[in-house]
């Protein structure tokens, strides 16, 4: 058994311009860091398939998916089609987004089929800001949500937890699953900060904890221990999905939290402990944010060291 590493060259072709922080270089930074420390050789590579319309319509409206087709056509003729001030599509973006969602769906199948212990999806565009009928925050399709919905529908799981440690609140994931009793979401996020939500939707299943700018590892670990872990223990998830954003790192200029690599390793260890007790070790992780490239590579490596016992 092994940790699956799922990616695809199509994810490198999505490009929102030379100065955009969500760049193809992010995936290269992760692979370079994993290769440099020898960890890549211990992972099982898989190519991300394209998600199907049926799979995506579990979490997005048909009209929204059709609107992405229109934007993609516009991008082919004009170079870039903007969906919001921060989110654009080029001619390759839609295929990259279908690959990113397909990666998490494949990861769910590999883990549920006992072909992998767990999985990490090194894909872009990210997904946790994409709502049921809206793109935003660099995100086109909600990759994690597509994987969660697939695990419930194709594998008959009744309790799934989403763990989101990106510095920005995963408003899209909350939007999609807020009213679904089968899904719990636990998250931290800098507040007040983009996308300026995460407080009004809190509940026993939406355990979203705001952190003030400047918060570091000590506060993060206390929040995880006091809020996340008891909630997960009560929920007893049968599988865990991680929205693995590494932009809360102290080196990341897009935000103002102060986590470091050891914090990401620590939280991954806590997630693994929950999975060992309740979820038969089933974990699927997918890349969200992280824009300081050296820190992103080191943080993803710390995360994958724990997942792969390396």
N, C-alpha and C positions, 0 to 999 in steps of 0.2 A: 504494500500500500504506500501511497505517496501523496504529496501536495501537487495538485494540478495547477499549472500556470497557463492561463488562457489569454491569447491576444490575437492580433491579426494585422498584417501590413496596411490594410485599408484604414485602420485607425490613425495612421500617420498622415493620411492624405487630407483629412479634415483640417482646414487652416483658415483662421479668421483674421489673418493679416500679420505682418512682420513684428508688430509691437504688442500683440495680444498675449496676455500671460498664459492663457490656456492653449499651449502650443504643442506641436508634435515632439519637441525636445523633451517633454515630460516623460514620455514612454522610453525614450532613449536613455534618460538619466537613470531610470529604474533598472533597465536591463544592464547598463554599464556598471552600476553599483553591485548588482547581483553577480555579474560575471567576475568582477574584480576580486570579490571575496570567495569565489568558488561555489556560491550557493546555487547559481543557475543550473549547474550540472546535476544537482540533487532534485530538481523539480521536473515534473513530467509536462512537456509542452503539448498544448492543444491549440488548433486553429479555431477561432470563433466562427460559428456559422451565422448566417443571416437569420434574424428572428422572422417569423411569419406574421402576416397581418392578423391572423386569428390570435396568436400569442400576444400581440401588442394591444388588441382590442379588449383584452381582459383588464387593462389598466388605463387605456386612452380611448377617447371617443373616436368613432369612425370619421367624423368630420374633422377632427384635429389631425388625424393621420393623413387625410386627404389634403389638408392645408399644407402639410410639409412637402407633399408632392408638388404642389403649386410653387412653393418657395424654392424647391430644388430646381424646377424648370426655370424660374427667374434667375437663379444663380448661374445656370449654364449660359445664359445670354449676357448677364451683366457682371459676372465675376463673384460678387457677394450679394446675398439677400439677407437683410437684417430683420430679425424677429423681435428683438428689443434692443435698446442701446448697447448692450454688452454681448449679445448673442447673434451670430451670423452663420450663414451656410454658404459654402462654396459648392462646386459641382460634385464633389466627392462626399460631402458631409452626411447626406442621408444614408448612403451605404455604410459609412463608418458608424452612424448611430444604430443602424440595424445590426451591425456586427457587435457593438457594445452590449446591446440588449440580448442578442443571441448568445454572447459569452456567458452571461449570468444564468441564462436558461440551460445551456450546456453544463455549466458547473453544478446546477441543481441535479441534473440527471446523473452526472458522474458520481456525485456524493451519495445520492439516494440509491444508485445502482451498485454501490460499494466498489466502484472502480477507482475511487480516490478517497483518501481520508478527509481532505478538505480541498479548497480551491481558492486561488486568487486570480481575479480578472484584471489584467493590465490593459485597460481600454480607455478610449475617449471617443466622442465627447462624454463628460460625466453626466449624471442623471438625476440626482436627488432633488433638484429644484423644479424639474419638469412636472407640472400638474396634469390632471386628467385631460385638460383641453388647452394647455398653455405651455409654451417654451419660455424659459427665463434663466438667468444666471449661468450662462454657458451651456445649458442643458437642453437637449432636444427630446429625448425619450427617457423615461425613468427606468434605468437598467435594473436596479435592485427590485423595484416593484414588479417588473416583468418576471424576474426570477422567482419572487415570492408567490405571485399568482400562479405561475406554472407549477411550483412545488405543491400548492394546495390543490389545484385542479387535476394535474397529471399523477400525483403521488398521494393524494387523499390525506395530506397533513391537515391537522385541525388547529395547531398552535405554532405560530412562527414569530420569532422576535427579530426585529431590525435594530441593530446597534449602529448609531451614527455619531462618530467623533470628529466630523468635519467642523471647521470653525464657524460655518454658516448653517443656520437651521435648515433641515431637510423638509421644507414646506411642501414640496411635491409629494414626497412619500406620505406625509401626514394627510394631505388632501385626498390621496387615493385610498388610504386605509383607515381614516378616522372612524368610520362607522362599521368597520368589519371586525367582529369580535374574535376572529381567528388570529389577528395580528396585533402584537405589541411593538411599540417603538420607544426605545430609550435613546436619548441624545443629550449632548451638550452643545452650546453655541455661544459665541460672543454676543452680548446684548447691552445696549442697543446697537444693532449692526444689520447689514443686509442679510435676509430680506425683510427684516423688521417684523417678525412674527414669532410664533412658537410659545406664546404665553396664554392666549385665550383658548387654545385648543387642548390644554393639558387635562389629563384624566388618568385613571388607573392604568389605561393602556397606552397613553401618550405621555410618557415620562420625560418631558423636555425641560432641561435644566439650564437656565441662562447663567453665563459667567461674565463678570465685569472685565473690561479691558485691563490687561496687566496680570490676569490670573495665571498661575503657573502650575507645575506638576502637583504640588501639595494640595491645592484646592481641587484640581481635577480628580485626584485619587480619592479625596474625601467624598466628593459628589458621587463618584462611581460606587464607592463602598456603602454610602448611606442611602442612596436613592436607586441606582440601577440594579445592584445585586439583589436587594430584598424584593424588588418588583419582579425581576426575572425568576427568582426562586418561587414566588407565588404563582406566576404564570406557567411555569414548567414547559418551556418551549420544546417542541420536537425537532426544531432546526433553527439555526441562527444565521442571519445574513448581516454582513458588516458593510456599511457605507464608509469606506476607508479614505477619509480626507485627511491629508497631512499638512493642511494650511494653518493649523493652530501652533505650528512649530515657531519657536522664538525667532528664527531667521527669516520667516515669511513676511514680506513687506505688505501683503494685502490685508493683514489683520494684526491684532495686538494681543494675542495670547502668547504664553511663554512655555509651551511644552517642548520636550526634547525627546530624543530617540528612546531613552529608557522608559519614558512615560508610555510610548506606543507599545513597547514590549510588555510593560506591566499590564496595560489594559487588555492586550491580546491574551495574556496568561489568564486573566480573570474570565474572559469570554470562553476560553478553552475549558476552564473548570466548570462553568455552567453547562457547556455542551457535553462534557464527560458525564455529568450527573443526570441530565434530563434529555439530551438530544442525540445519544449514541455517537457523540463526537462530530456531529454534522455541522460544518461551518462553510459558508460561501462568503468570500470577501471581494469587493469590487472597488476600484479606484474612484475617488471623487476629486477633491481639491488637492492642492500642494503645488506651489509655484516657485519656491526657491529651490532650484534644481539640485544642488548638492544635498541640501537638507531632505528633499523629497526622496532621493536615492537612498540615503542613510536610513530614513524613517521606514520606508517600504521594506528595506532589508531587515531592520529590527522586527518588524511585523511578521515577515515571512520566516525568519529564524524560529520564532515561537510556533507558528503554524506547522512548520516542517520538522520540528525537534532537531534543528541543526545548530 
